[in-house]
Amino acid sequence: MKRLTVLAVMMALLITGGAWADKDGTPVFRASADVVKVSATPAAVSAVAGERVAFDITLDITKRWHIYTHGDSNAIGVDLVPDEGFVLKDFQAEYPHGHEGVFFGDKMFMIEGKEAIKASAMVPAELPKGEHNLSFSLTAQACDDKSCLAPAFIPVSVKLTVK
């Protein structure tokens, strides 16, 4: 029952919490992608077929906002998913642990500021030499202490060169 209450409150906040006004008073809708910036570090990697490549997906969350940790059962937690047609195998992601906080009376684990998802995957032996684009979608929902923005599916990519 507690989980349903938290989800109902979050949905209500989504409806009311995403609207702001610009300088002339015109309503402006903000989404989580407006306060959560995502980038790959390094932006390009290289490997020989059969090797494992590693890279970070850096989250830069605007001050006063937070997102929820991966696997959170009470909220939409951060998730990094390879796009369809992903050419690598055995994709693995190690998510930041965040810190414990309270949102509407529930203890939750939150990520704030700048954090990184440590990712890696195996380059298949049969992958042709040359450049390949590794595309991902990062799911995140940003909240502050009073409201949550609409969840976002934020694209991020890494360029892979197979030698």
C-alpha positions as CSV (number, residue, x, y, z in Angstrom):
1,M,0.0,0.0,0.0
2,K,2.9,2.3,0.9
3,R,4.4,1.8,-2.6
4,L,1.1,2.7,-4.3
5,T,0.8,5.9,-2.2
6,V,4.3,6.9,-3.2
7,L,3.6,6.2,-6.9
8,A,0.3,8.1,-6.7
9,V,2.1,11.1,-5.1
10,M,4.8,11.0,-7.8
11,M,2.2,10.9,-10.6
12,A,0.4,13.9,-9.1
13,L,3.7,15.7,-8.8
14,L,4.5,14.9,-12.4
15,I,1.3,16.6,-13.5
16,T,1.9,19.7,-11.4
17,G,5.6,19.8,-10.9
18,G,6.7,20.0,-14.5
19,A,5.2,23.4,-15.4
20,W,7.0,26.7,-14.9
21,A,6.6,30.0,-16.5
22,D,9.2,31.8,-18.6
23,K,9.9,35.6,-18.4
24,D,6.6,36.6,-20.1
25,G,4.5,34.2,-18.0
26,T,4.0,31.6,-20.7
27,P,3.9,28.1,-19.2
28,V,7.0,26.1,-20.0
29,F,7.2,22.3,-19.4
30,R,10.4,20.9,-18.1
31,A,11.4,17.3,-18.2
32,S,14.1,15.4,-16.5
33,A,16.5,15.8,-19.5
34,D,16.5,19.5,-18.8
35,V,18.3,18.9,-15.4
36,V,20.1,15.6,-16.1
37,K,22.9,15.9,-18.6
38,V,24.6,12.7,-19.8
39,S,27.9,12.1,-21.6
40,A,30.3,9.3,-22.3
41,T,33.9,9.3,-21.0
42,P,35.9,8.6,-23.1
43,A,33.7,9.5,-26.1
44,A,35.6,7.0,-28.2
45,V,37.2,3.7,-27.4
46,S,39.2,1.2,-29.4
47,A,39.8,-2.5,-29.0
48,V,40.7,-5.7,-30.9
49,A,37.9,-8.2,-31.5
50,G,37.7,-10.5,-28.5
51,E,38.6,-7.8,-26.0
52,R,36.4,-6.1,-23.4
53,V,36.0,-2.3,-23.6
54,A,35.2,-0.1,-20.7
55,F,33.8,3.5,-20.5
56,D,31.9,5.7,-18.1
57,I,28.5,7.3,-18.7
58,T,28.7,10.5,-16.7
59,L,25.5,11.9,-15.1
60,D,25.6,15.7,-14.3
61,I,22.5,16.6,-12.3
62,T,21.7,20.2,-11.8
63,K,22.0,21.5,-8.2
64,R,18.9,20.9,-6.0
65,W,17.7,18.0,-8.2
66,H,18.3,14.3,-7.7
67,I,17.5,11.0,-9.4
68,Y,16.9,7.6,-7.9
69,T,19.3,4.7,-7.9
70,H,19.1,1.8,-10.2
71,G,16.7,-0.9,-9.1
72,D,14.7,1.4,-6.7
73,S,11.4,-0.3,-6.2
74,N,9.5,2.8,-5.1
75,A,10.5,5.2,-7.9
76,I,11.8,5.3,-11.5
77,G,15.5,4.5,-10.9
78,V,18.3,5.3,-13.3
79,D,18.8,2.7,-16.0
80,L,21.2,2.4,-19.0
81,V,20.0,0.2,-21.8
82,P,21.8,-0.5,-25.1
83,D,19.7,0.4,-28.1
84,E,18.4,-2.2,-30.5
85,G,21.1,-3.6,-32.8
86,F,23.8,-3.2,-30.1
87,V,26.9,-4.9,-31.6
88,L,28.7,-5.9,-28.4
89,K,28.1,-8.8,-26.0
90,D,27.9,-9.2,-22.3
91,F,27.0,-5.6,-21.5
92,Q,27.5,-4.8,-17.8
93,A,26.8,-1.6,-15.9
94,E,27.8,-0.7,-12.4
95,Y,25.6,2.1,-11.1
96,P,26.4,4.7,-8.4
97,H,25.1,3.7,-4.9
98,G,23.8,7.2,-4.1
99,H,23.0,8.3,-0.6
100,E,20.0,7.6,1.6
101,G,17.4,10.4,1.6
102,V,13.7,10.8,2.4
103,F,11.1,11.7,-0.2
104,F,7.5,12.1,1.2
105,G,8.3,10.1,4.2
106,D,10.0,7.1,2.4
107,K,13.6,6.3,2.7
108,M,15.1,6.2,-0.9
109,F,18.6,6.1,-2.4
110,M,19.3,9.3,-4.4
111,I,22.0,10.4,-6.8
112,E,23.0,14.1,-6.9
113,G,25.7,16.2,-8.6
114,K,28.2,14.4,-10.8
115,E,28.3,10.6,-10.8
116,A,29.3,7.9,-13.3
117,I,27.9,4.6,-14.4
118,K,30.8,2.3,-15.1
119,A,30.0,0.3,-18.2
120,S,31.8,-2.5,-20.2
121,A,31.1,-5.0,-22.9
122,M,32.8,-7.6,-25.0
123,V,33.8,-7.0,-28.6
124,P,32.7,-10.1,-30.5
125,A,35.4,-12.0,-32.4
126,E,33.3,-11.7,-35.6
127,L,32.8,-7.9,-35.4
128,P,34.3,-6.3,-38.5
129,K,37.2,-3.9,-38.1
130,G,36.3,-0.2,-38.4
131,E,34.1,2.3,-36.6
132,H,30.9,1.3,-34.8
133,N,28.5,3.6,-32.9
134,L,27.4,2.2,-29.5
135,S,24.1,3.9,-28.7
136,F,22.3,3.8,-25.4
137,S,19.2,5.2,-23.7
138,L,19.4,6.4,-20.1
139,T,16.2,6.4,-18.2
140,A,16.0,9.0,-15.4
141,Q,13.4,10.9,-13.4
142,A,14.6,14.1,-11.7
143,C,13.0,15.3,-8.5
144,D,13.6,18.0,-6.0
145,D,12.3,18.2,-2.4
146,K,8.8,19.1,-3.6
147,S,8.2,17.7,-7.1
148,C,9.2,15.4,-9.8
149,L,9.7,16.1,-13.5
150,A,8.5,13.9,-16.3
151,P,10.8,10.9,-16.8
152,A,13.3,11.1,-19.7
153,F,14.9,8.7,-22.1
154,I,18.2,10.4,-22.7
155,P,20.4,9.2,-25.7
156,V,24.1,8.8,-25.3
157,S,26.7,7.1,-27.5
158,V,30.3,5.9,-27.6
159,K,32.3,5.5,-30.8
160,L,34.1,2.2,-31.0
161,T,37.0,1.5,-33.3
162,V,37.7,-2.2,-33.8
163,K,41.4,-2.6,-34.8
